[in-house]
Amino acid sequence: MSWQERIHVALDQRRAADALRVRAVVDNGAGRFLTRDNRRYCNFSSNDYLGLSRHPAIVRAWQQGAERYGVGSGGSGHVSGYTTAHHQLEEQLADWLGYPRALLFISGFAANQAVITALTDKEDKIVADRLSHASLLEAADLSPARLRRFHHNDVSHLQTLLATPCAGQQLVVTEGIFSMDGDGAPLGAIAEAARRQQAWLMVDDAHGIGVTGEQGRGSIAVHNVKPDLLIVTFGKGVGVSGAAVLCSEPVADYLLQFARHLIYSTSMPPAQAAALLASLAIIRSEEGDARRQRLGEHIRRFRRGTGEFSGTIGESDSAIQPLVVGENARALALAQRLREQGIWVTAMRPPTVPPGTARLRLTLTAAHEAQDIDRLLEVIYAAGQ
C-alpha cells in the first residue's frame, strides 16, 4: 500500500464511522458568544471557564508585554529566551501552589510528554488511569517504561497493579478533573496508594487549576494532596495558554538537563508570561473568588435543570457537563440541531472518547448569564433529550 493509499483508507474509515474531525472558522471562540458566518451563537464549547481570556487587565498586560519585550522570545530558555517575565511567573506559580520550583512549557501536551520521557527508564512502570489525557497515555506508551492502565478512578485496581513486581521505579499518572467526563479523581486515596508502594504521583490538573479550591489552587487544594509532579495548564481556567510543571528543586534541575521539549523548543513569548502574571493576580483575588462562585452557581443551575434526563448527563460537578448519546451519528445530529437554535456545542466522538459514548461536551463558564443556562436546557429538551 502506497503512502497516498494509506492516507485515503484512514480518512475513508473515519468518514464511514462518522468520526471525521473538521475545523470551523469562527470569531471570538473563547467568550460567551461565538460568531460564525455572521451568525452569533451562545458558546458552550469553550474551556475559558472563568471568562478571563478577554479580561481587560490581562489583554492590557499582554499588550504592554509586547511593547516591552516584542512578540517573540527569540529562542529556547537555555539560550536567550528566559526573561524576567518568565522568571517572575515561575516564582509566583511556585509560591501560589506551594512547590519549590515551577518550569514553564509552551503547552500542556509538551509538558506531559517532556516529564514522562525524561524521567522514565526501561525498568520502570507507569500506572495510569485509562481515561487520562492523550498526551499522558501517548507519552507513557512511547516511553521505555512499561505502561499499565487502571480502571477509571478505581483505587483497588491501582493498588493491584502497583503491587506487582517492578525492577525500577513506579509512576502513577492521573488527572485532577477529566476532560471528557468532567469527574474528579479520588486524589487522596490515589496519593496514599502511591505512597505505600514508594511510587511517585503525577497529576495533570488542566481542568481544575484556577477553577476549584482555595484561591483557585485546583484539585490538589480540594483534596489536600501534594503530588510529586503537578502539571498545570493555562489554556482553560487561566484564560491564556501554555503550561508549567511544579516539582522539587532536584527534579527541576534534572528536567532542565534532560527534558527535550523544554531544552529544544522556543520558549513562550515574554508578553504571554506577562499576561499570565496578570491572570494569576486576578485568580488569587476577590474577583477570582467571585468568578468561581458565579461558575458554581451556573453548574448547580444546569444540574438542577437536567433532572428529567439525568441518566444521560455525566456525574460531574465541574464546568464540564457531558451529554452522552452513544452513537456518533446521533451526537452529530444533536449538535447540529442545537446550532440551528443558536447554541454552539461540539460532538465528541471516538477515538477522543470510548466507542459507544459519543457525546456533546457542554462547558459552562463564568462569562455566561443565568438566562444562557436556561436557554441551553430549553433547547436540549426541545431536541428530544
KEVOPA-301356 format. One record per residue (C-alpha): residue number from 1; residue in three letters; chain; x negated, y, z. Coordinates in steps of 0.02 Angstrom, whole numbers. Example, Ala and Ser with C-alpha at 12.3 -4.5 7.8 and 13.67 -1.06 7.14 Angstrom:
2
[1 'ALA' 'A' [-615 -225 390]]
[2 'SER' 'A' [-684 -53 357]]
//
This chain:
385
[1 'MET' 'A' [0 0 0]]
[2 'SER' 'A' [-71 169 -50]]
[3 'TRP' 'A' [-78 321 63]]
[4 'GLN' 'A' [68 400 -27]]
[5 'GLU' 'A' [172 242 -21]]
[6 'ARG' 'A' [140 227 165]]
[7 'ILE' 'A' [200 405 192]]
[8 'HIS' 'A' [357 379 88]]
[9 'VAL' 'A' [401 218 181]]
[10 'ALA' 'A' [381 302 350]]
[11 'LEU' 'A' [489 450 300]]
[12 'ASP' 'A' [622 339 222]]
[13 'GLN' 'A' [632 237 383]]
[14 'ARG' 'A' [659 395 485]]
[15 'ARG' 'A' [795 456 367]]
[16 'ALA' 'A' [884 289 369]]
[17 'ALA' 'A' [887 292 560]]
[18 'ASP' 'A' [949 473 568]]
[19 'ALA' 'A' [787 510 659]]
[20 'LEU' 'A' [700 628 537]]
[21 'ARG' 'A' [639 784 627]]
[22 'VAL' 'A' [662 954 543]]
[23 'ARG' 'A' [621 1130 598]]
[24 'ALA' 'A' [741 1276 594]]
[25 'VAL' 'A' [680 1453 563]]
[26 'VAL' 'A' [754 1562 700]]
[27 'ASP' 'A' [735 1734 776]]
[28 'ASN' 'A' [711 1760 963]]
[29 'GLY' 'A' [720 1575 1001]]
[30 'ALA' 'A' [672 1586 1185]]
[31 'GLY' 'A' [807 1701 1252]]
[32 'ARG' 'A' [990 1693 1298]]
[33 'PHE' 'A' [1035 1714 1116]]
[34 'LEU' 'A' [957 1641 960]]
[35 'THR' 'A' [980 1707 783]]
[36 'ARG' 'A' [976 1602 625]]
[37 'ASP' 'A' [1029 1662 453]]
[38 'ASN' 'A' [1101 1820 529]]
[39 'ARG' 'A' [1215 1723 647]]
[40 'ARG' 'A' [1196 1735 835]]
[41 'TYR' 'A' [1210 1580 946]]
[42 'CYS' 'A' [1210 1560 1133]]
[43 'ASN' 'A' [1048 1466 1159]]
[44 'PHE' 'A' [1049 1307 1265]]
[45 'SER' 'A' [888 1233 1196]]
[46 'SER' 'A' [756 1348 1271]]
[47 'ASN' 'A' [632 1295 1405]]
[48 'ASP' 'A' [617 1476 1462]]
[49 'TYR' 'A' [703 1427 1624]]
[50 'LEU' 'A' [679 1590 1719]]
[51 'GLY' 'A' [707 1701 1567]]
[52 'LEU' 'A' [532 1777 1581]]
[53 'SER' 'A' [474 1767 1400]]
[54 'ARG' 'A' [546 1939 1361]]
[55 'HIS' 'A' [518 2018 1532]]
[56 'PRO' 'A' [459 2198 1502]]
[57 'ALA' 'A' [318 2188 1629]]
[58 'ILE' 'A' [249 2028 1551]]
[59 'VAL' 'A' [264 2094 1373]]
[60 'ARG' 'A' [177 2255 1426]]
[61 'ALA' 'A' [37 2158 1512]]
[62 'TRP' 'A' [5 2060 1351]]
[63 'GLN' 'A' [3 2222 1250]]
[64 'GLN' 'A' [-116 2305 1372]]
[65 'GLY' 'A' [-224 2149 1373]]
[66 'ALA' 'A' [-235 2152 1184]]
[67 'GLU' 'A' [-286 2335 1188]]
[68 'ARG' 'A' [-424 2296 1312]]
[69 'TYR' 'A' [-487 2127 1251]]
[70 'GLY' 'A' [-423 2111 1072]]
[71 'VAL' 'A' [-308 1974 1011]]
[72 'GLY' 'A' [-429 1826 1019]]
[73 'SER' 'A' [-553 1755 1144]]
[74 'GLY' 'A' [-696 1734 1021]]
[75 'GLY' 'A' [-745 1558 1070]]
[76 'SER' 'A' [-748 1421 1198]]
[77 'GLY' 'A' [-756 1468 1380]]
[78 'HIS' 'A' [-926 1385 1383]]
[79 'VAL' 'A' [-991 1510 1255]]
[80 'SER' 'A' [-913 1683 1265]]
[81 'GLY' 'A' [-727 1652 1289]]
[82 'TYR' 'A' [-715 1657 1479]]
[83 'THR' 'A' [-667 1834 1528]]
[84 'THR' 'A' [-623 1922 1689]]
[85 'ALA' 'A' [-439 1894 1647]]
[86 'HIS' 'A' [-466 1705 1635]]
[87 'HIS' 'A' [-565 1703 1797]]
[88 'GLN' 'A' [-436 1805 1891]]
[89 'LEU' 'A' [-294 1694 1830]]
[90 'GLU' 'A' [-385 1535 1885]]
[91 'GLU' 'A' [-417 1608 2057]]
[92 'GLN' 'A' [-236 1662 2081]]
[93 'LEU' 'A' [-169 1494 2022]]
[94 'ALA' 'A' [-282 1402 2144]]
[95 'ASP' 'A' [-229 1516 2286]]
[96 'TRP' 'A' [-43 1501 2243]]
[97 'LEU' 'A' [-42 1312 2230]]
[98 'GLY' 'A' [-165 1275 2371]]
[99 'TYR' 'A' [-309 1199 2274]]
[100 'PRO' 'A' [-494 1242 2275]]
[101 'ARG' 'A' [-503 1261 2086]]
[102 'ALA' 'A' [-399 1288 1929]]
[103 'LEU' 'A' [-456 1264 1749]]
[104 'LEU' 'A' [-362 1342 1603]]
[105 'PHE' 'A' [-316 1246 1445]]
[106 'ILE' 'A' [-236 1302 1284]]
[107 'SER' 'A' [-88 1184 1307]]
[108 'GLY' 'A' [-16 1053 1423]]
[109 'PHE' 'A' [-45 920 1291]]
[110 'ALA' 'A' [-230 965 1285]]
[111 'ALA' 'A' [-244 968 1475]]
[112 'ASN' 'A' [-169 795 1495]]
[113 'GLN' 'A' [-275 722 1357]]
[114 'ALA' 'A' [-433 803 1423]]
[115 'VAL' 'A' [-414 745 1603]]
[116 'ILE' 'A' [-368 565 1567]]
[117 'THR' 'A' [-502 546 1432]]
[118 'ALA' 'A' [-639 623 1537]]
[119 'LEU' 'A' [-602 530 1699]]
[120 'THR' 'A' [-567 351 1649]]
[121 'ASP' 'A' [-682 206 1602]]
[122 'LYS' 'A' [-654 32 1533]]
[123 'GLU' 'A' [-646 -49 1706]]
[124 'ASP' 'A' [-512 73 1766]]
[125 'LYS' 'A' [-324 55 1765]]
[126 'ILE' 'A' [-192 187 1731]]
[127 'VAL' 'A' [-20 153 1804]]
[128 'ALA' 'A' [105 273 1726]]
[129 'ASP' 'A' [293 298 1737]]
[130 'ARG' 'A' [359 229 1574]]
[131 'LEU' 'A' [457 389 1540]]
[132 'SER' 'A' [304 501 1559]]
[133 'HIS' 'A' [274 632 1425]]
[134 'ALA' 'A' [199 577 1260]]
[135 'SER' 'A' [38 673 1297]]
[136 'LEU' 'A' [11 569 1454]]
[137 'LEU' 'A' [53 400 1380]]
[138 'GLU' 'A' [-45 431 1220]]
[139 'ALA' 'A' [-199 485 1317]]
[140 'ALA' 'A' [-185 334 1430]]
[141 'ASP' 'A' [-159 217 1283]]
[142 'LEU' 'A' [-310 287 1190]]
[143 'SER' 'A' [-422 292 1342]]
[144 'PRO' 'A' [-543 150 1382]]
[145 'ALA' 'A' [-441 108 1537]]
[146 'ARG' 'A' [-301 -21 1544]]
[147 'LEU' 'A' [-127 55 1538]]
[148 'ARG' 'A' [14 -19 1640]]
[149 'ARG' 'A' [186 62 1644]]
[150 'PHE' 'A' [301 52 1795]]
[151 'HIS' 'A' [489 59 1782]]
[152 'HIS' 'A' [552 236 1788]]
[153 'ASN' 'A' [540 305 1966]]
[154 'ASP' 'A' [527 126 2032]]
[155 'VAL' 'A' [403 136 2177]]
[156 'SER' 'A' [417 -50 2212]]
[157 'HIS' 'A' [360 -92 2036]]
[158 'LEU' 'A' [221 37 2051]]
[159 'GLN' 'A' [160 -47 2210]]
[160 'THR' 'A' [160 -217 2124]]
[161 'LEU' 'A' [54 -152 1979]]
[162 'LEU' 'A' [-66 -62 2096]]
[163 'ALA' 'A' [-90 -221 2198]]
[164 'THR' 'A' [-156 -321 2051]]
[165 'PRO' 'A' [-347 -334 2044]]
[166 'CYS' 'A' [-443 -192 1963]]
[167 'ALA' 'A' [-632 -188 1945]]
[168 'GLY' 'A' [-637 1 1932]]
[169 'GLN' 'A' [-529 145 1991]]
[170 'GLN' 'A' [-340 167 1978]]
[171 'LEU' 'A' [-248 323 1920]]
[172 'VAL' 'A' [-61 344 1949]]
[173 'VAL' 'A' [22 458 1822]]
[174 'THR' 'A' [195 534 1829]]
[175 'GLU' 'A' [292 695 1802]]
[176 'GLY' 'A' [371 807 1932]]
[177 'ILE' 'A' [529 832 1829]]
[178 'PHE' 'A' [554 725 1674]]
[179 'SER' 'A' [576 821 1513]]
[180 'MET' 'A' [716 720 1433]]
[181 'ASP' 'A' [818 662 1584]]
[182 'GLY' 'A' [790 810 1698]]
[183 'ASP' 'A' [773 700 1852]]
[184 'GLY' 'A' [631 714 1976]]
[185 'ALA' 'A' [502 586 2030]]
[186 'PRO' 'A' [501 524 2212]]
[187 'LEU' 'A' [331 603 2235]]
[188 'GLY' 'A' [317 571 2420]]
[189 'ALA' 'A' [337 383 2400]]
[190 'ILE' 'A' [228 380 2245]]
[191 'ALA' 'A' [90 475 2334]]
[192 'GLU' 'A' [97 354 2481]]
[193 'ALA' 'A' [89 203 2365]]
[194 'ALA' 'A' [-63 277 2278]]
[195 'ARG' 'A' [-148 317 2444]]
[196 'ARG' 'A' [-127 139 2509]]
[197 'GLN' 'A' [-221 72 2359]]
[198 'GLN' 'A' [-350 212 2360]]
[199 'ALA' 'A' [-287 267 2189]]
[200 'TRP' 'A' [-284 447 2130]]
[201 'LEU' 'A' [-120 531 2086]]
[202 'MET' 'A' [-98 642 1933]]
[203 'VAL' 'A' [65 741 1918]]
[204 'ASP' 'A' [120 841 1766]]
[205 'ASP' 'A' [241 971 1834]]
[206 'ALA' 'A' [277 1060 1671]]
[207 'HIS' 'A' [464 1075 1706]]
[208 'GLY' 'A' [452 1111 1892]]
[209 'ILE' 'A' [319 1245 1907]]
[210 'GLY' 'A' [389 1418 1933]]
[211 'VAL' 'A' [566 1348 1943]]
[212 'THR' 'A' [577 1246 2104]]
[213 'GLY' 'A' [502 1252 2277]]
[214 'GLU' 'A' [449 1397 2388]]
[215 'GLN' 'A' [381 1540 2282]]
[216 'GLY' 'A' [408 1429 2130]]
[217 'ARG' 'A' [266 1312 2177]]
[218 'GLY' 'A' [358 1170 2095]]
[219 'SER' 'A' [386 988 2135]]
[220 'ILE' 'A' [235 973 2248]]
[221 'ALA' 'A' [311 1104 2363]]
[222 'VAL' 'A' [482 1020 2359]]
[223 'HIS' 'A' [407 851 2409]]
[224 'ASN' 'A' [264 920 2515]]
[225 'VAL' 'A' [130 821 2423]]
[226 'LYS' 'A' [-40 867 2353]]
[227 'PRO' 'A' [-90 761 2203]]
[228 'ASP' 'A' [-273 738 2166]]
[229 'LEU' 'A' [-238 812 1995]]
[230 'LEU' 'A' [-96 934 1962]]
[231 'ILE' 'A' [-55 990 1785]]
[232 'VAL' 'A' [49 1147 1766]]
[233 'THR' 'A' [103 1219 1600]]
[234 'PHE' 'A' [154 1397 1560]]
[235 'GLY' 'A' [274 1375 1414]]
[236 'LYS' 'A' [427 1334 1519]]
[237 'GLY' 'A' [470 1420 1683]]
[238 'VAL' 'A' [319 1536 1671]]
[239 'GLY' 'A' [382 1602 1504]]
[240 'VAL' 'A' [217 1612 1408]]
[241 'SER' 'A' [107 1465 1351]]
[242 'GLY' 'A' [-50 1370 1400]]
[243 'ALA' 'A' [-87 1259 1549]]
[244 'ALA' 'A' [-200 1230 1697]]
[245 'VAL' 'A' [-272 1085 1795]]
[246 'LEU' 'A' [-278 1106 1984]]
[247 'CYS' 'A' [-408 1000 2072]]
[248 'SER' 'A' [-555 993 2192]]
[249 'GLU' 'A' [-721 1082 2168]]
[250 'PRO' 'A' [-816 925 2113]]
[251 'VAL' 'A' [-680 873 1990]]
[252 'ALA' 'A' [-677 1047 1913]]
[253 'ASP' 'A' [-866 1043 1892]]
[254 'TYR' 'A' [-852 869 1816]]
[255 'LEU' 'A' [-718 923 1692]]
[256 'LEU' 'A' [-823 1073 1640]]
[257 'GLN' 'A' [-956 947 1589]]
[258 'PHE' 'A' [-851 808 1512]]
[259 'ALA' 'A' [-677 871 1462]]
[260 'ARG' 'A' [-699 887 1275]]
[261 'HIS' 'A' [-533 977 1248]]
[262 'LEU' 'A' [-599 1112 1363]]
[263 'ILE' 'A' [-777 1119 1301]]
[264 'TYR' 'A' [-745 1119 1114]]
[265 'SER' 'A' [-585 1222 1100]]
[266 'THR' 'A' [-569 1409 1084]]
[267 'SER' 'A' [-501 1473 1248]]
[268 'MET' 'A' [-333 1559 1262]]
[269 'PRO' 'A' [-335 1744 1215]]
[270 'PRO' 'A' [-376 1853 1365]]
[271 'ALA' 'A' [-218 1952 1331]]
[272 'GLN' 'A' [-120 1793 1360]]
[273 'ALA' 'A' [-208 1770 1527]]
[274 'ALA' 'A' [-159 1949 1571]]
[275 'ALA' 'A' [22 1911 1529]]
[276 'LEU' 'A' [14 1754 1636]]
[277 'LEU' 'A' [-51 1855 1783]]
[278 'ALA' 'A' [100 1969 1766]]
[279 'SER' 'A' [217 1821 1756]]
[280 'LEU' 'A' [138 1740 1909]]
[281 'ALA' 'A' [164 1900 2008]]
[282 'ILE' 'A' [349 1901 1964]]
[283 'ILE' 'A' [372 1716 2002]]
[284 'ARG' 'A' [297 1742 2176]]
[285 'SER' 'A' [404 1897 2212]]
[286 'GLU' 'A' [581 1927 2272]]
[287 'GLU' 'A' [631 1943 2090]]
[288 'GLY' 'A' [567 1768 2061]]
[289 'ASP' 'A' [671 1706 2206]]
[290 'ALA' 'A' [824 1793 2134]]
[291 'ARG' 'A' [797 1714 1963]]
[292 'ARG' 'A' [779 1541 2038]]
[293 'GLN' 'A' [937 1569 2139]]
[294 'ARG' 'A' [1030 1625 1982]]
[295 'LEU' 'A' [971 1472 1887]]
[296 'GLY' 'A' [1027 1361 2030]]
[297 'GLU' 'A' [1200 1439 2026]]
[298 'HIS' 'A' [1212 1404 1839]]
[299 'ILE' 'A' [1160 1223 1865]]
[300 'ARG' 'A' [1290 1197 2001]]
[301 'ARG' 'A' [1424 1281 1895]]
[302 'PHE' 'A' [1385 1167 1749]]
[303 'ARG' 'A' [1382 1010 1856]]
[304 'ARG' 'A' [1549 1054 1935]]
[305 'GLY' 'A' [1624 1076 1763]]
[306 'THR' 'A' [1568 907 1698]]
[307 'GLY' 'A' [1667 803 1823]]
[308 'GLU' 'A' [1782 725 1692]]
[309 'PHE' 'A' [1638 663 1585]]
[310 'SER' 'A' [1506 636 1719]]
[311 'GLY' 'A' [1468 463 1651]]
[312 'THR' 'A' [1379 537 1501]]
[313 'ILE' 'A' [1286 676 1592]]
[314 'GLY' 'A' [1121 625 1669]]
[315 'GLU' 'A' [1093 632 1857]]
[316 'SER' 'A' [994 794 1852]]
[317 'ASP' 'A' [989 941 1971]]
[318 'SER' 'A' [863 1032 1862]]
[319 'ALA' 'A' [882 1154 1719]]
[320 'ILE' 'A' [880 1004 1600]]
[321 'GLN' 'A' [1054 929 1581]]
[322 'PRO' 'A' [1056 782 1457]]
[323 'LEU' 'A' [1220 739 1373]]
[324 'VAL' 'A' [1185 559 1319]]
[325 'VAL' 'A' [1292 499 1173]]
[326 'GLY' 'A' [1197 344 1116]]
[327 'GLU' 'A' [1187 337 927]]
[328 'ASN' 'A' [1078 455 825]]
[329 'ALA' 'A' [1214 500 701]]
[330 'ARG' 'A' [1335 542 840]]
[331 'ALA' 'A' [1210 656 925]]
[332 'LEU' 'A' [1176 748 763]]
[333 'ALA' 'A' [1361 768 727]]
[334 'LEU' 'A' [1397 833 901]]
[335 'ALA' 'A' [1254 958 892]]
[336 'GLN' 'A' [1323 1021 727]]
[337 'ARG' 'A' [1499 1040 800]]
[338 'LEU' 'A' [1431 1143 943]]
[339 'ARG' 'A' [1331 1253 824]]
[340 'GLU' 'A' [1489 1284 723]]
[341 'GLN' 'A' [1561 1355 885]]
[342 'GLY' 'A' [1411 1468 915]]
[343 'ILE' 'A' [1318 1355 1038]]
[344 'TRP' 'A' [1138 1313 991]]
[345 'VAL' 'A' [1085 1141 1052]]
[346 'THR' 'A' [965 1011 986]]
[347 'ALA' 'A' [992 824 963]]
[348 'MET' 'A' [853 720 1040]]
[349 'ARG' 'A' [829 550 960]]
[350 'PRO' 'A' [706 406 964]]
[351 'PRO' 'A' [558 398 973]]
[352 'THR' 'A' [570 552 1085]]
[353 'VAL' 'A' [696 457 1193]]
[354 'PRO' 'A' [725 269 1210]]
[355 'PRO' 'A' [830 184 1074]]
[356 'GLY' 'A' [1016 196 1104]]
[357 'THR' 'A' [1000 352 1213]]
[358 'ALA' 'A' [1011 491 1084]]
[359 'ARG' 'A' [1071 649 1170]]
[360 'LEU' 'A' [1097 833 1173]]
[361 'ARG' 'A' [964 905 1287]]
[362 'LEU' 'A' [1053 1054 1363]]
[363 'THR' 'A' [943 1178 1454]]
[364 'LEU' 'A' [1009 1314 1569]]
[365 'THR' 'A' [912 1473 1607]]
[366 'ALA' 'A' [920 1621 1723]]
[367 'ALA' 'A' [950 1729 1569]]
[368 'HIS' 'A' [1122 1652 1544]]
[369 'GLU' 'A' [1280 1727 1614]]
[370 'ALA' 'A' [1418 1630 1703]]
[371 'GLN' 'A' [1532 1650 1552]]
[372 'ASP' 'A' [1399 1566 1444]]
[373 'ILE' 'A' [1408 1410 1553]]
[374 'ASP' 'A' [1598 1412 1546]]
[375 'ARG' 'A' [1594 1429 1357]]
[376 'LEU' 'A' [1473 1284 1342]]
[377 'LEU' 'A' [1587 1173 1445]]
[378 'GLU' 'A' [1739 1227 1344]]
[379 'VAL' 'A' [1655 1186 1178]]
[380 'ILE' 'A' [1592 1017 1240]]
[381 'TYR' 'A' [1767 968 1295]]
[382 'ALA' 'A' [1841 1029 1130]]
[383 'ALA' 'A' [1713 924 1036]]
[384 'GLY' 'A' [1788 769 1114]]
[385 'GLN' 'A' [1673 732 1260]]
//
